[in-house]
Amino acid sequence: MTQANPSSPAPSRSRAALRRTLILIAVAIVLVIFAYGWQVTEINLERPQEPVRQTNVTNALRELLSPNVLTQDYATLAVSIPFQIDCPEGFETPPVTPPADGTPYIAVEPACASSSETVTLTGYNFASNVLARVTWIDGDEQRRIRQVDGQDNFTIGLNGTFSVSIEVPRIRGSAGELHALEVQQAVPSGVPRFTDTTREVLDKMVETIFLALIATAISILPSAILSFFAAHNLMRAVRMSLGNLLVMFTLLPLGFLVGGVLLSEVGGFVLRLASGQGGGVETTGLSLLVLGAAVAARRMPTSTLSFEARLRSAAMTLIGAVIVVALIGLIGGLGLLAGRTFTEGIPGVLGNFVGSLGRLIELSLPFIGGAIGAFALTNVGTALTIDALKTISPAVSRVIGGALGGLGGAIVLGMSATVGMSAAWLGLLTPVVAAIMGGAILPLLFRRVVMHGRRSTQSDRLLMSALGWIGTIAVFAFTFVQLNVFRAMVEGTLPPNDVALALPGLNISTYVLTAMGIGLVLGAVGGAIAGTRAAFPVGSVLYSMTRTILNGLRAIEPLIMGLVFVIWVGIGPFAGVLALTLHSIASLGKLYSEQIENIDTGPIEALESTGANRLQTIMYAVVPQIIPPYIAFTMYRWDINVRMSTIIGFVGGGGVGFLLQQQINLLRYRDAGVAVLAIAIVVSILDYASAAIRERYV
């Protein structure tokens, strides 16, 4: 039999009291924060109670909720009656005799009055339930509309009679004059029709729908591609030999340069030939040379030696790059030809579209050629060196790793410094990249010198984390001071663009050269410590870079993007398309990637167990799971872009928003109500349509 501990309830009660105290403290802190936010946001409940503000907002809402959608022709009938200013002595109200034929007539009581006095105007035999207005006609035949209950117009009753009160206007020198009161009624005639405002809003609404559609359609492909790189479950397992990665990275700028010069010439020649413009002697000779190389590669005898087979594969890769660029040039040339051939009607619309795509290819050929050249050359370099890097000794591996790492580090920081020279705060990019490179050196050194390949413990991981932060902070501070980034951030100035090193077709400034020197040292040290056989987490790097880019683009509001693009391409829907496309890529990329991260891993594991490669696994295990939600997200993004294009229009991005902004600025709230109504109808239709599509296909 155990004896109860009489002291056990006390700690339990004390913990409960402590918990309640902490909850009360947390509630008090939240209340203080909310109260401070209430004060910062200047919430004032007295201001909306001001009579003038209430009247203004009531009138604005009344007009917004009375959109000027329809109009109609009117037959106007005017009836007048004399009125005496300042009743003379002995003045008698003239009798009003109703017309025998039943035509409209009016009576005023009293028939004479002084300025600012109120008189009552009564009408008979008018058309029922139509609008009318009262006009004051002075002795000089000047006409003044008199308001009834604060409105210019009033509605005649169902029995064709009315009784309204108006104020006698103050007119200098009008004492004793005989004026007149006139009532004008507007009787509808004909069939109601859309107003000019409605037709203009409909035109702009069509523009808005297609603005959002094109922006959404253009953003689908880049968003889908980026989503795979931004999916952590797909990228975390992607690793690559550091030696192969450094070979690819060092050949990347060379391939881009060669491709931008040579391959773009091939594509340009084919484009000019297909568009009917012909080609020059140089491009013709280059094309014949490429054709000869292709034939030679085709006739190269097959060998069982691995290196010769790889040479053949490398040659075919280069030939394939040339063929791809030529095909792109052919498509661009045919597009330009179609744009010049078809200029009228529906074929003209299609010709303009295809011609614009051809023009886009023509302008992008240097970049396309550079990208294909970079891909081809890095593929060739990897194919030719992959076996050699596996067989070298550890000492040679570190030497080659140091050399390739130094070259790669110089390229990375040189590129970041070049970007940083375009804006003051972009100068932070170089210290950040250098800090990332430097943060890996001390942990690598600790792993190489202290651990000697043994399995890491918890203390080892903590120590390596601390060493990584020390290296990151130290390298960031050194690069920050060495490049004098602080002065650029404070003063908003750019680094001096003096030439420190002149190369054929390339001048390198002192700022870029200094950054390249820092990258050379960091890359060489890191590459020498790791060696070419180290496994580099290239997937995690790509994941972090993609996520950073998507987050940065998504953080910038489309309104700001639209403002920048209006400066670049001018006022109109083109600026709106560019702004919405850029923001849609960031948003869809995030939504797509999160959907990939939530897929079922069972099909992936099943395919991997059969020996399927990475591409096959993605195509047959990932893609079928993500297509339905991709469709749903895309439809939802189109809906968002329609609503967002309204705001884009306020900065000149085209669409109905531009028209809405003009109407609001001119205080034409009834016309603005038409635009608001059109937006609400279109958004509702898109919502129902997307729901139906999701129900049927998703």
Residue, then its C-alpha position, 0 to 999 in steps of 0.5 A: m500500500t503506497q502512501a499519498n504524497p501530500s505535497s504533489p498538488a501544490p506544484s500542479r496548482s502552481r503550474a496552473a497559476l503560472r499558465r494563467t498568468l502567462i496567458l493574461i500577460a500574452v493577452a495584455i501584450v496583444l491588446v497593447i499591440f492592437a491598440y497601438g496599431w489602432q492609433v497608428t492607422e488613425i482610425n477616427l469614428e468622428r470624421p465619418q459622422e460629419p454631415v458634409r462627408q455623409t452627404n458626399v458619400t451618400n451622393a457618390l454611392r447613389e450615383l455608383l449604384s445608378p450606372n448610366v447603362l441605358t439611354q433613350d430618345y425623349a420628346t421634350l414639352a415645356v410649360s411656363i408661367p409668369f412670376q413677379i419679383d417683389c410683389p407691388e402694391g395691390f398685386e393680385t394673383p392672376p387666375v389659372t384657367p385649365p385648358a379645355d383640350g387637357t394640355p399640361y399647365i402649371a400654377v405657382e403659389p404665391a405668384c410673386a415673392s422676394s429673393s430667397e423666399t420659397v414658392t410652390l409650383t403645381g402641375y397638371n395634365f403632365a405625363s405620368n412617371v417621367l422626369a421633369r425640371v424647373t427652369w427660372i427665366d429672368g428678364d434678360e432671358q437667362r436660364r437657371i435650373r432650380q433644384v428640387d430636394g437637392q436634385d436637378n430633376f424630379t419625377i412627376g406622379l402617376n396621375g400626371t400631377f406634381s407639387v414642388s417647392i423652389e427658392v426664388p434666386r438672388i438676382r441683382g437688380s431684379a426687383g419689380e421685374l417680371h420673370a417666368l417659371e418653366v417646367q420641362q418634361a421629358v417623355p421617352s420615345g423609341v427603344p432604350r439603347f446602350t449609352d456611349t459610356t456603356r459601349e466604351v466600357l464594353d470595348k475596354m472590358v473586352e480588352t481587359i479580358f484578353l489582357a488578363l488571358i494573354a498574361t496568364a497564358i504567357s506565364i504558364l510555361p515559365s511558371a511550370i518550369l520554375s515550379f519543378f526547381a522550387a519544389h523541395n521534395l524533387m530538388r533536395a536529392v539532386r547532387m552532382s560531382l563538384g568537378n563536373l559542376l565546375v567544368m560546366f560552370t566554367l564553360l557556361p560563359l564561353g558557350f554563351l559568348v560563342g553561341g551568341v556570336l556564331l549560332s545567332e548568325v546561323g539563326g539569323f541567316v535562316l531567318r532572313l532566308a525564310s523571310g525573303q530578305g536573303g543572307g550575306v556572304e559570311t553567313t552563307g559560308l558559315s552555313l556551308l561549313v556547318l553543313g559539312a561538319a554535320v556530314a562529317a559527323r554522320r560519316m564518322p565510323t563507330s568505335t568501341l572506344s569510350f572516348e571516341a564514342r564520346l567525341r562522336s556524341a559531343a559532335m552530334t550535340l554541337i550539330g544538334a545545337v546548330i539545327v535547333v537554332a536554325l529551326i528557331g530562325l526558320i520559324g521566326g522567318l516564316g512568322l515575319l513573312a506571314g506578317r508582311t503577307f497578310t494584312e487585312g481581315i482575320p488573316g491580317v489579325l493572325g498575320n500580325f500575331v505571327g509576325s510579332l512572334g517572328r519579330l520577337i524571335e529575331l530580337s531574341l536570337p543572340f540570347i537564344g543562340g547564347a543559351i543553346g551554345a552554353f548548354a551544348l558546350t557544357n554538355v560537351g565538356t562534361a561528356l569529355t571530362i566525366d571519366a577522367l575526373k573519376t580516375i584521378s588521384p585525390a591530390v590531383s583532384r584537389v589541385i584541379g578542384g582549386a583551379l576550377g573553383g577559382l575560375g568558377g568563383a571569379i566568374v560568379l562574383g564577376m557576374s554579380a558585381t556586373v549586376g551590382m553596378s546597375a543600381a546602388w543597392l544591388g551592390l549588396l548582391t556581391p557581398v551576399v554571394a561571397a558570404i555564401m561561398g565563404g561560409a562553406i570553407l570552414p566547415l569543409l576544412f573542419r570535415r577534412v582535417v578534424m573528422h577524417g571521414r567519420r560520421s558527424t555527431q551532434s556536437d560536430r554539426l553544431l560546431m560546423s554550423a558555428l564555423g559556417w556563420i563565422g565564415t559567412i559574416a567575416v567574408f561578407a564584412f570583408t567584401f562589403v568594406q573592400l568594394n565600398v558598398f556602404r558608400a553606394m548605399v548611403e549616397g546612391t552612387l554607382p561604382p566607377n566604371d574605369v577600365a582596369l583590364a581590356l580584353p578583346g571585346l570585353n573591358i573589365s572595371t576595377y570594381v568587377l576585377t576586385a570582386m573577381g579576385i575575391g571570388l578567385v580566392l574563395g573558389a580556389v580555397g573551397g575547391a582545393i579543400a573539397g576536391t572534384r569528387a565531392a558531392f555538391p547539392v546542386g538541387s538545394v542551390l537551385y531550389s533556394m535561388t528559384r524560391t528567392i527569385l519568386n519571392g522577390l517578384r511576388a513581393i513587388e505589387p503589379l501596380i509598381m510593375g505596371l508603372v515601370f512598364v508604362i515608362w518603358v513601353g508607353i501607356g496602353p494594355f501592353a504595359g499591363v500584359l507585361a506587369l501581370t505576366l511577371h507577377s503571374i509567373a511568381s504567383l503561379g510558380k509558388l502555387y505550382s511548386e507547393q502542389i508538387e511538394n504535396i503529391d503522393t510519393g508512392p508512384i515516385e518510389a514505385l518507378e524508382s524501384t524499377g530503375a527509371n531515371r529522373l526524367q522518367t520519374i517526373m514525367y510518369a509519376v509527378v506530371p499526372q498528379i499535378i495537371p488537374p490542380y495546375i488547371a484549377f490554379t491557372m483558371y483562378r489566376w485568370d480570375i485574379n488578373v481580370r480584377m488586378s488589371t483594373i488597378i493596373g489601368f490606374v497607372g496607364g496599363g490599359g483595360v477598363g481600369f484606365l477608363l474607370q480612373q478617368q471617370i472617377n477623377l471627373l466625378r462622373y460616378r454614374d459612368a464609373g458605375v457602368a465600369v464597376l458593374a461590368i467588372a462584377i459581371v465578368v468576374s462572376i461569369l469567370d468564377y462560374a466558368s472556372a467552377a464548371i471546368r474544375e468540376r468537369y476536368v479536375 
